[in-house]
Amino acid sequence: MPEWSSQPPDEAQNYGYRLIRTPAFKALRAIILSPDLMGTRTHYTKGRTLPCEPINCEACAAGHPWRWHAYVAVLAGDQKEKCILELTAQAAEQLQEIIKGYGGLRGIEMLAERPSRRPNGRVRIVGHMNGSPPNALPIAPDVKLLMLHIWGLDDRLLDPDLAKKPFNAKHLTEKIGASLPISDSAST
């Protein structure tokens, strides 16, 4: 007999997040849901950003430089769309300063913009505490779980033996087929 409920379980709500970056031509307003940043080394290879593996990384072996990216769950734009915001190390350092001032990120209303108006220009971030109490915001998702899902690496969570093996970019490319672009803006 099925179990019925009036609300989806917490784990079902997590996959409704879209990956975004700070847009080039307009500022991104967002309220941060995550208590802290989650970051990892990444490579831009095969038309998309993929995680760097510490052992036997194909992208490292192919000579692709790594960059550190941070990820944080946000409610973006006027529509308060649930998104995961990707940030460079330089932009993440600005959020670290905000953490020092407020003791955490959850509930911070931030404004991120690219003053140069170039798609890959430096990001400037300012933030202040939102008027809502942090417990009034939606529950923050597991950002690491969402990023594994976005990168097509869910199977690494389900299979303990696979999780111990190095990431194989060829496996990922075969699994997902065409590259998945990162959206350049959120609904504002």
LOLUMVO-236926 format. One line per 3 residues: number of its first residue (from 1); their letters; for each residue z, y, x of N, C-alpha, C. Coordinates in steps of 0.2 Angstrom, whole numbers, padded with zeros to 4 digits, m for minus. Atoms other than C-alpha are relative to their C-alpha. Example, Ala and Ser with C-alpha at 12.3 -4.5 7.8 and 13.67 -1.06 7.14 Angstrom:
<rs>
1	AS	0000/m0006/0004/0039/m0022/0062/0000/0006/0004  m0001/m0006/m0004/0036/m0005/0068/0003/0005/m0004
</rs>
This chain:
<rs>
1	MPE	0000/m0006/0004/0000/0000/0000/0000/0006/0004  0001/m0006/m0004/m0005/0017/0007/0007/0005/m0001  m0006/m0005/0001/0009/0030/0011/m0003/0007/m0002
4	WSS	0003/m0007/0002/0005/0047/0002/0005/0005/0001  m0005/m0006/m0001/0012/0064/0006/m0004/0006/m0002  0003/m0006/0002/0008/0082/0001/m0002/0004/0006
7	QPP	0002/m0004/m0006/0006/0088/0019/m0003/m0005/0006  0003/0004/m0005/m0004/0081/0034/0006/m0001/0005  m0005/0001/m0005/0007/0073/0048/m0002/0005/0006
10	DEA	0000/m0004/m0005/0010/0084/0063/m0006/m0001/0005  0005/0002/m0004/m0002/0074/0074/m0007/0001/m0003  0006/m0002/0003/m0016/0077/0062/m0002/0007/0000
13	QNY	0002/m0008/0000/m0015/0096/0063/m0002/0002/0007  0002/m0002/m0007/m0018/0096/0082/m0007/0001/0001  0007/0000/m0002/m0036/0093/0082/m0004/0005/m0004
16	GYR	0004/m0005/0003/m0041/0108/0072/m0001/0007/0004  0000/m0005/m0004/m0040/0119/0087/m0007/0001/0004  0006/m0001/m0003/m0056/0127/0095/0002/0003/0007
19	LIR	m0001/m0003/m0007/m0057/0131/0114/m0004/0007/0000  0004/m0007/m0001/m0061/0150/0117/0002/0003/0007  m0001/m0004/m0006/m0062/0162/0131/0000/0007/m0002
22	TPA	0000/m0007/0001/m0059/0181/0132/m0008/0002/m0001  0007/m0002/0001/m0076/0188/0125/m0001/0006/0005  0002/m0005/m0005/m0086/0200/0136/0000/0007/m0004
25	FKA	0001/m0006/0003/m0089/0214/0123/0005/0003/m0005  m0005/m0002/0004/m0074/0215/0113/0007/m0003/0002  m0007/0003/m0002/m0055/0213/0115/0002/m0006/m0005
28	LRA	m0002/0006/0004/m0047/0197/0109/0008/0001/m0002  m0006/0000/0002/m0031/0199/0099/0003/m0007/m0002  m0002/0007/0002/m0020/0184/0097/0008/0000/0001
31	IIL	m0007/0001/0000/m0002/0178/0094/0001/m0007/0004  m0001/0006/m0004/0004/0165/0107/0005/m0005/m0004  m0005/0005/0003/0011/0149/0099/0003/m0004/0006
34	SPD	m0003/0004/m0006/0014/0140/0116/0006/0003/0003  m0006/m0003/m0003/0031/0142/0124/m0002/0002/0007  0001/m0001/m0007/0023/0142/0141/m0008/m0002/0001
37	LMG	0007/0002/m0002/0006/0140/0150/m0001/m0008/0002  0002/0006/m0003/m0002/0123/0154/m0006/0001/0004  0006/m0001/m0005/m0014/0123/0169/m0001/m0006/0004
40	TRT	0003/0006/m0005/m0024/0111/0180/m0006/0003/0004  0006/m0001/m0004/m0037/0111/0193/m0006/m0002/m0004  0006/0002/0004/m0055/0111/0185/m0006/0001/0005
43	HYT	0007/m0001/m0004/m0073/0110/0191/m0005/0002/m0006  0006/m0001/0005/m0088/0118/0182/m0006/m0004/0003  0005/0004/m0002/m0100/0104/0183/m0004/m0003/m0006
46	KGR	0004/0003/0006/m0114/0096/0172/0000/0005/m0006  0000/m0005/0005/m0114/0112/0162/0006/0001/m0004  m0006/m0001/0004/m0096/0112/0157/0006/0000/0005
49	TLP	m0006/0000/m0003/m0078/0114/0163/0003/m0007/m0001  m0003/0006/0001/m0070/0097/0167/0006/0000/0005  m0006/0000/m0005/m0053/0092/0175/m0002/m0003/0007
52	CEP	0001/0003/m0006/m0052/0088/0193/0006/m0005/0001  m0005/0005/m0002/m0044/0072/0198/0003/0000/0007  m0003/m0001/m0007/m0032/0071/0212/m0003/m0006/0005
55	INC	0003/0006/m0004/m0040/0054/0218/m0007/m0001/m0002  0007/0002/0002/m0058/0050/0219/m0004/0004/m0005  0003/m0004/0005/m0064/0065/0210/m0008/0001/0002
58	EAC	0007/m0001/m0001/m0083/0065/0209/m0002/0007/0001  0002/m0006/m0001/m0085/0083/0207/0002/0003/0007  m0002/m0002/m0006/m0075/0086/0223/m0004/m0003/0006
61	AAG	0004/0004/m0004/m0085/0073/0232/m0007/0003/0000  0007/m0003/0001/m0101/0082/0226/0000/0007/0003  0000/m0007/m0003/m0095/0098/0234/0001/0006/m0005
64	HPW	m0002/m0005/0005/m0090/0107/0218/0007/0003/0001  m0007/m0003/m0001/m0076/0120/0221/0004/m0001/m0006  m0004/0000/0006/m0061/0118/0210/0003/0007/m0001
67	RWH	m0003/m0006/0002/m0053/0132/0200/0006/m0002/m0004  m0006/0002/0004/m0036/0132/0192/m0001/0004/m0007  0000/m0003/0007/m0037/0136/0173/0007/m0002/m0004
70	AYV	m0006/0001/0004/m0022/0138/0161/m0003/0000/m0007  0002/0001/0007/m0023/0134/0143/0007/0002/m0004  m0005/m0002/0004/m0012/0141/0129/m0002/0000/m0007
73	AVL	0002/0000/0007/m0012/0139/0110/0002/0007/m0003  0000/m0007/0003/m0015/0155/0100/m0002/0000/m0007  0003/m0002/0006/m0018/0162/0083/m0004/0006/0001
76	AGD	0005/m0005/m0003/m0034/0172/0087/m0003/0004/m0006  0004/m0004/0004/m0041/0187/0078/0004/0002/m0007  m0003/m0002/0006/m0038/0194/0061/0001/m0006/m0005
79	QKE	0000/0006/0004/m0041/0177/0053/0006/m0005/0002  m0005/0004/m0003/m0027/0170/0064/m0002/m0008/0000  0003/0007/m0001/m0038/0155/0068/0004/m0004/0006
82	KCI	m0004/0004/m0005/m0029/0141/0078/m0005/m0002/0006  0004/0001/m0005/m0037/0141/0095/0004/m0002/0007  m0002/0001/m0006/m0034/0135/0113/m0003/0005/0005
85	LEL	0003/m0005/m0004/m0037/0150/0125/0000/m0002/0007  0000/0002/m0007/m0043/0146/0142/0000/0006/0004  m0001/m0006/m0004/m0038/0158/0156/m0001/m0002/0007
88	TAQ	0001/0001/m0008/m0042/0159/0175/0007/0001/0002  m0007/m0001/m0003/m0027/0160/0187/0002/0007/0000  m0001/m0008/0000/m0029/0179/0188/0003/0002/m0006
91	AAE	m0002/m0002/0006/m0027/0181/0170/0007/m0004/m0002  m0006/0003/0001/m0013/0168/0169/0006/0003/0004  m0005/m0004/m0003/m0003/0178/0182/0003/0006/m0004
94	QLQ	m0002/m0005/0004/m0003/0192/0170/0005/m0002/m0006  m0004/0003/0005/0005/0181/0157/0007/m0002/0003  m0006/0002/m0004/0018/0175/0170/0004/0006/0000
97	EII	m0004/m0006/0000/0023/0193/0171/0003/0002/m0007  m0002/m0001/0007/0025/0194/0152/0006/m0005/m0001  m0006/0005/0000/0036/0178/0153/0006/0003/0003
100	KGY	m0006/m0003/m0003/0047/0187/0165/0004/0005/m0004  m0002/m0005/0004/0049/0201/0153/0003/m0002/m0006  m0002/0003/0007/0052/0191/0137/0003/m0006/0000
103	GGL	m0003/0006/0000/0058/0175/0143/m0004/m0006/m0003  0004/0005/0002/0044/0165/0136/m0006/0003/m0003  0006/m0002/0003/0027/0166/0128/m0001/0000/m0008
106	RGI	0001/0001/0007/0029/0160/0110/0002/0007/m0004  m0001/m0006/0004/0028/0175/0098/m0003/0006/0003  0002/m0006/m0003/0020/0187/0110/m0007/0001/m0003
109	EML	0007/m0002/0002/0005/0197/0103/m0003/0003/0006  0003/m0002/m0006/m0007/0199/0116/m0007/0003/m0001  0006/m0003/0000/m0023/0209/0119/m0003/m0002/0007
112	AER	0004/0002/m0007/m0036/0202/0132/m0007/0003/m0001  0006/m0003/0000/m0051/0211/0137/m0003/m0001/0007  0003/0000/m0006/m0064/0211/0150/m0003/0008/0001
115	PSR	0003/m0007/m0001/m0066/0230/0156/m0007/0001/0002  0007/0000/m0003/m0082/0226/0165/m0005/m0001/m0005  0005/0003/0005/m0090/0219/0149/m0005/m0005/0002
118	RPN	0004/0005/m0003/m0097/0205/0159/0003/m0007/m0003  m0003/0006/0003/m0095/0187/0152/0005/m0003/0005  m0005/0003/m0004/m0086/0182/0168/0004/0005/0004
121	GRV	m0004/m0005/m0003/m0078/0198/0172/0008/m0001/0000  m0008/0001/0000/m0059/0199/0176/0003/0002/m0007  m0003/m0001/0007/m0048/0199/0161/0007/0004/0001
124	RIV	m0006/m0003/0000/m0034/0211/0158/0004/m0001/m0007  m0004/0002/0005/m0020/0206/0147/0006/0005/m0001  m0006/m0003/0001/m0006/0216/0139/0003/m0003/m0006
127	GHM	m0003/0004/0005/0007/0209/0127/0007/0003/m0002  m0006/m0002/0002/0022/0213/0117/0003/m0005/m0005  m0003/0005/0005/0034/0203/0106/m0002/0002/m0007
130	NGS	0002/m0001/0007/0027/0201/0088/0006/0001/m0004  m0006/m0002/0004/0038/0207/0074/0003/m0006/m0003  m0002/0006/0003/0039/0189/0067/0004/m0004/0004
133	PPN	m0004/0004/m0004/0053/0178/0073/m0004/m0006/0002  0004/0005/m0002/0045/0164/0083/0001/m0007/m0004  m0001/0006/0005/0052/0150/0071/m0004/0001/m0006
136	ALP	0004/m0001/0005/0041/0158/0058/m0008/m0001/0001  0007/0002/m0002/0025/0154/0067/m0001/m0008/0000  0001/0007/0000/0016/0137/0066/0002/m0003/0006
139	IAP	m0002/0004/m0006/0022/0123/0077/m0005/0000/0005  0004/0000/m0005/0014/0124/0094/m0003/m0007/0001  0003/0007/m0001/0002/0109/0097/0001/m0002/0007
142	DVK	m0001/0003/m0007/0003/0098/0113/m0007/0002/0003  0006/m0003/m0003/m0010/0108/0123/m0003/m0005/0005  0003/0005/m0004/m0012/0094/0136/m0004/m0005/m0004
145	LLM	0003/0005/0004/m0016/0081/0122/m0007/0003/m0003  0006/m0003/0003/m0029/0094/0114/m0005/0000/0006  0005/m0001/m0005/m0037/0097/0131/m0003/m0007/0002
148	LHI	0003/0007/m0001/m0039/0078/0134/m0005/m0002/m0005  0005/0001/0005/m0047/0077/0117/m0006/0004/0001  0006/m0005/m0001/m0059/0092/0120/m0004/m0003/0006
151	WGL	0004/0003/m0006/m0064/0084/0137/m0002/m0007/m0001  0002/0007/0002/m0067/0067/0128/0004/m0005/0004  m0004/0004/m0004/m0053/0059/0138/0006/m0003/m0004
154	DDR	m0006/0003/0004/m0042/0052/0123/0001/m0007/0002  m0001/0007/m0002/m0045/0035/0129/0005/m0001/0005  m0005/0000/m0005/m0034/0039/0144/0007/0000/m0003
157	LLD	m0007/0000/0003/m0019/0041/0132/0001/m0006/m0003  m0001/0006/0003/m0022/0025/0123/0001/m0006/0004  0000/0006/m0004/m0024/0013/0137/0004/0002/0007
160	PDL	m0004/m0002/m0006/m0010/0014/0150/m0004/m0002/0007  0003/0002/m0006/m0021/0005/0163/m0005/0005/0002  0005/m0005/m0001/m0035/0017/0161/0003/0007/0002
163	AKK	m0003/m0006/m0002/m0023/0032/0163/0002/0000/0007  m0002/0000/m0007/m0018/0026/0180/m0006/0000/0005  0007/0000/m0004/m0037/0025/0186/m0002/0008/0001
166	PFN	0002/m0007/0000/m0045/0041/0192/m0005/0001/m0005  0005/m0002/0005/m0056/0051/0180/m0007/m0001/0003  0007/0001/m0002/m0074/0047/0181/m0005/0004/m0004
169	AKH	0004/m0004/0004/m0086/0061/0176/m0006/m0003/m0003  0006/0004/0002/m0100/0049/0174/0002/m0003/m0007  m0002/0003/0006/m0090/0040/0161/0001/0005/m0006
172	LTE	m0001/m0005/0005/m0086/0056/0152/m0007/0002/m0003  0006/m0002/0002/m0104/0061/0152/m0004/m0005/m0005  0003/0006/0004/m0110/0044/0145/0003/0000/m0007
175	KIG	m0004/0001/0006/m0096/0044/0132/m0002/0006/m0005  0001/m0006/0004/m0100/0062/0125/m0007/0002/m0001  0007/m0002/0001/m0118/0063/0128/m0001/0008/0003
178	ASL	0001/m0007/m0002/m0123/0082/0129/0006/0003/0001  m0005/m0004/m0002/m0112/0095/0136/0003/0004/m0006  m0003/m0004/0006/m0100/0104/0124/0002/0007/0003
181	PIS	m0002/m0007/m0003/m0100/0123/0127/0006/0002/m0003  m0006/m0003/0002/m0085/0133/0126/m0002/0006/m0004  0001/m0006/0004/m0085/0146/0113/0002/0007/0004
184	DSA	m0001/m0006/m0004/m0086/0164/0120/0004/0005/m0004  m0004/m0005/0004/m0076/0173/0106/0003/m0004/m0006  m0004/0003/0006/m0064/0170/0092/m0002/0005/m0006
187	ST	0001/m0005/0006/m0066/0177/0074/0005/0005/0000  m0005/m0006/0000/m0059/0194/0074/m0002/0005/m0005
</rs>
